[in-house]
Amino acid sequence: MTVAPFLDRRDFIARASLAVGAAFVPRMAFAAAPSDQRLVFIIQRGAADGLNILVPYADPAYRRLRGALAIDPAEAIRLDGTFALHPSLSGIGALHGEKQALFVHAIASPYRDRSHFDGQNVLETGGSAPYALRDGWLNRLASLLTGADEKAIALAPTIPLALRGAAMVSSYSPSRMPEPSDDLMLRVGELYAADEQLHPLWSSALDAKAIGEGSGGERGAAALGRLAAAFLTQPNGPRIAMLETGGWDTHTAQAGRLATQLKSLDVLVAALRTSMGEQWARTTVLITTEFGRTAGINGTGGTDHGTAAAAIVVGGSVLGGRVIADWPGLAAGQLHEGRDLKPTCDLGALIAGVAAETFALDPARVARRLFPDGMQRPLTGIVA
Amino acid sequence: MTRQTLTPASIALHRFGLGASADEVVVPDARRYLHAQFAVYEAVPAVLGQLPDGVALLASHLAVRREARRSMSEKPAPPLQPAEQDEVMASQQTSEPREASGRPQRSDAQRNYPQDIRALYRRSAQARMASAIQTQAPFIERMVHFWANHFCVSADNLQTLALAGAFERDAIRPHVLGRFADMLLAAEQHPAMLFYLNQSDSIGPGSPAAHRAQEQNASRRPGLNENLAREVMELHTLGVRSGYTQEDVTQFAKALTGWTVSGLVNVGGSEAMGFHFRPRWHEPGARIIIGKTFVQNGIAQGEAALAAFAEAPQTALHIATKLARHFAGDTPPPALVDRLAASFTSSGGDLATLYRALIDSPEAWVEYPMKFRSPWEWSVAVLRLLGPDALEQVQTANMLDQLGQPVWKPGSPAGWDDVAASWAAPDALRRRVEIAQRLASLAGDRIDARTAGEKLLPGSLEADTARHVARAESPATALALLLVSPDMLRR
């Protein structure tokens, strides 16, 4: 683990005021700086139901398979002649209208069994099989960036696997406890000074606290979006942020639960967009899940673990307004193992393409670094 | 890294036990001190025996709700929806009578059940902490926490909030020194598990109940839910990637059909809530699961499959790996895993024998810290050090929420992770410091951190920690520093 430069509160205030002064300097001075772009990775833990998020309304088998859970195309947001968006995603639907949202369907990692934990392990490590790699692809991406002091942050109390690895990563989530005294904070820093594991963690905690406290500190989806933006808009702050969402494992009562989940996601993205301000033009948000859900419904008003899912990419420089799908079909003979949407697109290819194009890196190099076990050719033409 | 050196007494207290308490004395032979705990472990200590019955409370809540629905419409009450997330929120919003809306004012009883269930959850979490602090068998108590996490039911809705404490007390605690197969059966047949993994309304597609629904043209066709079946195989027994297939999962799910909870459907409200087998929901026929044929009919089919899983070598390896990881480091030594798996198999899954094999293994006595304490482990160790007075000033459920490990709420059937990478993070560390300061200021000068340190870690306290504690500006700061010292964060 490398140690990030220590940034105490006083130092942070000094840098922040420097940044205010910098607003009057012509932008060119900063435009040349490397990695002025931002990438936000939102993981949907629990296998989000791609077929009801990105609804294949033109496929005749959809209504039959989904029965009472089928989304009515009249209520959904039509994206093209084949696909429509779940009605809860109105903000992301509006981004589609502005050509800032792109959707990929029938997408999956190489993982083909149906364990959440293994599926998330493959999604987050970028390996070809569970536990094949120990660190996360987002951490390896951070190691490719130059410029920022702290390249990545997890908006969570602990660091998710995708961000674990050699590159120093910060983490932050709002706390409701009263503040410890400065004296204690200082002494804890001294106590940890010689400890290889605790010293960098503590330094990073103090940095993140200074920034996080400036952003209001409430909870909820909108607050999380604002919090992420507070970090990502720091002049020398992180360029990568990871946000976690849970609750997608809709085995029962799916209709209401999925609508609520998607509303939260929509609010999160909207808050992020607003709070990023002019930096939104240089921000890409990638939203994915570990695998999809069964094509048909189960006996308890929900769906079970499946295979291919949908992914969403939004952002100011996304070449959006379209759906990328080599649609495999939902008819009986077209399903994977007779039950799931068949994958026709490699999730790694999307991730590598989005990561490379966001940071203007060579896609082949990024692909080798993020997915060392190999993958399909990176999907390019996603981010301008 | 400067590596702290632990004496066998410190290892027995912290790595095996739950941390030192003020009145604890380790006998000179640390292994004997651990062996002696087997005889004094209490399956139901007084503090847990006093808790209200969560099963009865939930049953009353569900009965009142059914009655309300019946009186509002002529339609029969719909089957229970296991996901109560919406209801939790709704009941908060409608906690006041809404006469203006013209709807009938709710009875006091109905309005208060969700609130009572949440109160019971908080009381149960507090009792769990009290038991961990008072126990004379902290190693066995640690194993209770280990198994409750292995067979985890996450308290994310009203059903599991009501039942999480009862589940640990009634399905885990009685079997923690018994046979794995017995704990497995008790866990899978507990209403908490049947609700949590959606087993309670899984119905065989070819069962008499499904045929009847079809004839009646019911709007919702009953069917299979494979959630419990998959997690039993993946998480509770064989382990993921141990060779079973999707077809095995589906067949096992069919074997489990009919396993449900009584008192949920309208039978006059007289039926008590508990595990119940409904033969008319069971999928008829023999089935093949992991290469074994199960010809039994009815409830015996699922029980026989569980028994077969409990005996499978994959299960022995899975359990041995998790146990070794809990005591001998995040990457457990293969020799220890093999030895524990052999002990599990040769003893027929006898857990006391398994723990003895662990105590007798040198890999568990490595003299420097092997594990980063989880928030729960750290909280218990802190409160054992501070004593029972401190517990009275603490709301366990709130404290663990703050620390990022809410009690019985890992949010996933896999339970909490048991590796440092999950817990050693900047923000998590800051929260421990915040809580340590609060607890230390509440303790005032009741505890002298300078002498407490040596008692806490007999012969093992780091010189650096002792120096910083001695130099602190106040007794409270000294105590806070001791509570978040590297010595207290690891075991």
HADDOCK unambig.tbl for C-alpha pairs under 7 A between the chains (distance, minus, plus):
assign (segid A and resid 157 and name CA) (segid B and resid 404 and name CA) 6.55 0.50 0.50
assign (segid A and resid 157 and name CA) (segid B and resid 425 and name CA) 6.98 0.50 0.50
assign (segid A and resid 157 and name CA) (segid B and resid 427 and name CA) 5.14 0.50 0.50
assign (segid A and resid 157 and name CA) (segid B and resid 428 and name CA) 5.34 0.50 0.50
assign (segid A and resid 158 and name CA) (segid B and resid 422 and name CA) 6.12 0.50 0.50
assign (segid A and resid 158 and name CA) (segid B and resid 423 and name CA) 6.14 0.50 0.50
assign (segid A and resid 158 and name CA) (segid B and resid 425 and name CA) 5.06 0.50 0.50
assign (segid A and resid 158 and name CA) (segid B and resid 427 and name CA) 6.82 0.50 0.50
assign (segid A and resid 158 and name CA) (segid B and resid 428 and name CA) 6.34 0.50 0.50
assign (segid A and resid 159 and name CA) (segid B and resid 422 and name CA) 6.83 0.50 0.50
assign (segid A and resid 159 and name CA) (segid B and resid 425 and name CA) 6.34 0.50 0.50
assign (segid A and resid 170 and name CA) (segid B and resid 426 and name CA) 6.66 0.50 0.50
assign (segid A and resid 171 and name CA) (segid B and resid 425 and name CA) 6.97 0.50 0.50
assign (segid A and resid 171 and name CA) (segid B and resid 426 and name CA) 5.88 0.50 0.50
assign (segid A and resid 171 and name CA) (segid B and resid 427 and name CA) 5.83 0.50 0.50
assign (segid A and resid 172 and name CA) (segid B and resid 427 and name CA) 5.28 0.50 0.50
assign (segid A and resid 173 and name CA) (segid B and resid 427 and name CA) 6.76 0.50 0.50
assign (segid A and resid 177 and name CA) (segid B and resid 434 and name CA) 6.64 0.50 0.50
assign (segid A and resid 179 and name CA) (segid B and resid 434 and name CA) 6.56 0.50 0.50
assign (segid A and resid 180 and name CA) (segid B and resid 434 and name CA) 5.40 0.50 0.50
assign (segid A and resid 180 and name CA) (segid B and resid 437 and name CA) 6.31 0.50 0.50
assign (segid A and resid 184 and name CA) (segid B and resid 477 and name CA) 6.48 0.50 0.50
assign (segid A and resid 188 and name CA) (segid B and resid 481 and name CA) 6.61 0.50 0.50
assign (segid A and resid 191 and name CA) (segid B and resid 465 and name CA) 6.80 0.50 0.50
assign (segid A and resid 191 and name CA) (segid B and resid 468 and name CA) 6.55 0.50 0.50
assign (segid A and resid 195 and name CA) (segid B and resid 1 and name CA) 5.97 0.50 0.50
assign (segid A and resid 195 and name CA) (segid B and resid 2 and name CA) 6.88 0.50 0.50
assign (segid A and resid 196 and name CA) (segid B and resid 1 and name CA) 5.48 0.50 0.50
assign (segid A and resid 201 and name CA) (segid B and resid 425 and name CA) 6.00 0.50 0.50
assign (segid A and resid 201 and name CA) (segid B and resid 426 and name CA) 4.51 0.50 0.50
assign (segid A and resid 202 and name CA) (segid B and resid 426 and name CA) 5.64 0.50 0.50
assign (segid A and resid 204 and name CA) (segid B and resid 426 and name CA) 5.89 0.50 0.50
assign (segid A and resid 205 and name CA) (segid B and resid 426 and name CA) 4.37 0.50 0.50
assign (segid A and resid 205 and name CA) (segid B and resid 427 and name CA) 5.42 0.50 0.50
assign (segid A and resid 205 and name CA) (segid B and resid 430 and name CA) 6.43 0.50 0.50
assign (segid A and resid 252 and name CA) (segid B and resid 83 and name CA) 6.70 0.50 0.50
assign (segid A and resid 253 and name CA) (segid B and resid 81 and name CA) 6.72 0.50 0.50
assign (segid A and resid 253 and name CA) (segid B and resid 83 and name CA) 6.78 0.50 0.50
assign (segid A and resid 298 and name CA) (segid B and resid 223 and name CA) 6.31 0.50 0.50
assign (segid A and resid 298 and name CA) (segid B and resid 224 and name CA) 6.34 0.50 0.50
assign (segid A and resid 298 and name CA) (segid B and resid 225 and name CA) 6.28 0.50 0.50
assign (segid A and resid 299 and name CA) (segid B and resid 202 and name CA) 6.78 0.50 0.50
assign (segid A and resid 299 and name CA) (segid B and resid 221 and name CA) 6.57 0.50 0.50
assign (segid A and resid 299 and name CA) (segid B and resid 222 and name CA) 4.85 0.50 0.50
assign (segid A and resid 299 and name CA) (segid B and resid 223 and name CA) 3.54 0.50 0.50
assign (segid A and resid 299 and name CA) (segid B and resid 224 and name CA) 5.18 0.50 0.50
assign (segid A and resid 299 and name CA) (segid B and resid 225 and name CA) 6.15 0.50 0.50
assign (segid A and resid 300 and name CA) (segid B and resid 223 and name CA) 6.85 0.50 0.50
assign (segid A and resid 300 and name CA) (segid B and resid 225 and name CA) 6.75 0.50 0.50
